[in-house]
Amino acid sequence: MVLVSPQVVCKYIQDPVLFLVDHVGLVKFDLRFMVLLRSVRPLKLYVYNVFWLRFANREFSLDHFDDYEKHFTVMNYTEGATLTQIHYDEFIPMFEQQYPQHPWRNIQVSTHHLALSMALCSSGAHRVRTPVHALLLLRT
């Protein structure tokens, strides 16, 4: 086989966290956060608490892997595709109702730590003893 463009290979997540969308069922979704890396040394990172959501258009199941609207959440590149939109401040209580054992505050803290870890690794700061400022959060 001849490859003509960059390829990505990764393990498919077989048991993703799903979100119940009316008239569709349990679907895959993703969260998009805005992150500002202001400085590497010292590390200064800002995470905007407002986030954007994307949803698959069809109920998730481990079959029909060629069904784009079941396995992907990026619908804004397909002409005529439905875009399910839920505002972040409406999503949080809905998520907490669907997953009461996972308070949103804990997920938010984990997400911010992930952003900080990625910044540390990509900046090389994890290899150098450099002061790390606290993860700063921007509020709406």
Secondary structure per residue as TSV (DSSP state, phi and psi in degrees):
chain	resnum	aa	ss	phi	psi
A	1	M	-	360.0	134.2
A	2	V	-	-101.1	125.3
A	3	L	-	-92.1	130.3
A	4	V	-	-110.2	-3.3
A	5	S	S	-149.4	165.9
A	6	P	-	-58.7	145.0
A	7	Q	-	-124.0	149.9
A	8	V	-	-125.2	131.0
A	9	V	-	-124.9	129.4
A	10	C	-	-152.1	162.4
A	11	K	-	-71.2	133.6
A	12	Y	-	-78.9	129.6
A	13	I	-	-73.7	114.3
A	14	Q	S	-85.4	-19.2
A	15	D	S	-131.0	64.1
A	16	P	-	-73.4	160.7
A	17	V	-	-70.3	129.5
A	18	L	-	-114.0	156.9
A	19	F	E	-125.0	132.4
A	20	L	E	-79.9	116.1
A	21	V	E	-109.9	128.4
A	22	D	T	-52.1	140.3
A	23	H	T	66.8	7.1
A	24	V	T	-126.2	-52.7
A	25	G	E	120.0	-156.1
A	26	L	E	-82.5	118.8
A	27	V	E	-124.3	158.6
A	28	K	-	-72.7	153.2
A	29	F	E	-151.4	162.9
A	30	D	E	-139.9	160.6
A	31	L	E	-113.8	136.8
A	32	R	E	-116.9	116.2
A	33	F	E	-107.5	145.9
A	34	M	E	-93.7	129.4
A	35	V	E	-126.8	133.4
A	36	L	E	-116.3	117.9
A	37	L	E	-96.2	103.3
A	38	R	E	-84.1	-33.7
A	39	S	E	-153.5	145.6
A	40	V	T	-93.1	-43.5
A	41	R	T	-132.3	103.1
A	42	P	T	-74.7	152.6
A	43	L	B	-70.9	121.8
A	44	K	E	-131.1	116.7
A	45	L	E	-128.8	135.2
A	46	Y	E	-121.0	135.8
A	47	V	E	-121.3	124.2
A	48	Y	E	-78.5	128.1
A	49	N	E	-73.3	-14.8
A	50	V	E	-79.7	132.8
A	51	F	E	-133.0	163.4
A	52	W	E	-112.9	148.0
A	53	L	E	-117.3	145.8
A	54	R	E	-131.9	141.6
A	55	F	E	-127.8	146.7
A	56	A	-	-70.4	156.6
A	57	N	S	-94.0	-11.2
A	58	R	S	-127.9	152.3
A	59	E	-	-59.3	140.1
A	60	F	-	-77.0	139.8
A	61	S	-	-160.9	157.5
A	62	L	S	-87.3	60.3
A	63	D	S	-152.0	173.7
A	64	H	-	47.8	59.4
A	65	F	T	-66.0	-11.8
A	66	D	T	-87.5	0.4
A	67	D	-	-84.3	94.9
A	68	Y	H	-55.9	-43.2
A	69	E	H	-75.3	-6.9
A	70	K	H	-95.6	-36.1
A	71	H	H	-106.9	-7.1
A	72	F	-	-125.5	155.2
A	73	T	-	-109.2	-3.0
A	74	V	-	-93.9	97.4
A	75	M	-	-104.7	-10.8
A	76	N	T	-77.4	1.9
A	77	Y	T	-101.7	-6.8
A	78	T	S	-104.4	119.4
A	79	E	T	-62.2	131.2
A	80	G	T	81.6	-0.7
A	81	A	-	-73.5	147.4
A	82	T	-	-74.2	137.5
A	83	L	-	-113.7	112.5
A	84	T	-	-82.6	122.8
A	85	Q	-	-124.4	130.1
A	86	I	-	-132.2	129.2
A	87	H	-	-67.8	145.2
A	88	Y	H	-56.1	-39.2
A	89	D	H	-76.9	-13.4
A	90	E	H	-87.3	-33.7
A	91	F	H	-65.6	-42.0
A	92	I	H	-56.5	-52.9
A	93	P	H	-65.9	-30.8
A	94	M	H	-66.8	-42.6
A	95	F	H	-62.7	-46.0
A	96	E	H	-64.6	-29.5
A	97	Q	H	-72.2	-39.3
A	98	Q	H	-75.1	-30.8
A	99	Y	-	-130.8	68.2
A	100	P	T	-62.5	-20.3
A	101	Q	T	-79.5	-4.1
A	102	H	S	-127.6	82.5
A	103	P	-	-58.8	140.7
A	104	W	H	-57.2	-36.4
A	105	R	H	-56.5	-40.0
A	106	N	H	-65.9	-40.1
A	107	I	H	-67.1	-40.2
A	108	Q	H	-62.1	-44.9
A	109	V	H	-62.3	-43.9
A	110	S	H	-62.5	-40.3
A	111	T	H	-64.2	-41.7
A	112	H	H	-66.8	-38.7
A	113	H	H	-65.4	-36.2
A	114	L	H	-63.0	-44.8
A	115	A	H	-60.8	-42.3
A	116	L	H	-64.0	-44.1
A	117	S	H	-62.0	-41.5
A	118	M	H	-64.5	-40.9
A	119	A	H	-65.3	-41.5
A	120	L	H	-61.6	-45.8
A	121	C	H	-67.6	-45.5
A	122	S	H	-72.3	-24.3
A	123	S	H	-87.8	-12.4
A	124	G	T	80.3	1.8
A	125	A	T	-65.5	-22.9
A	126	H	T	-71.0	-16.2
A	127	R	T	-96.6	-15.1
A	128	V	S	-114.9	141.2
A	129	R	-	-79.2	94.3
A	130	T	-	-127.6	145.4
A	131	P	-	-63.9	136.6
A	132	V	B	-113.5	118.9
A	133	H	-	-75.8	157.9
A	134	A	-	-60.8	148.8
A	135	L	-	-64.9	118.7
A	136	L	E	-98.8	135.8
A	137	L	E	-111.5	132.2
A	138	L	E	-91.0	135.2
A	139	R	-	-103.7	156.8
A	140	T	-	-78.9	360.0
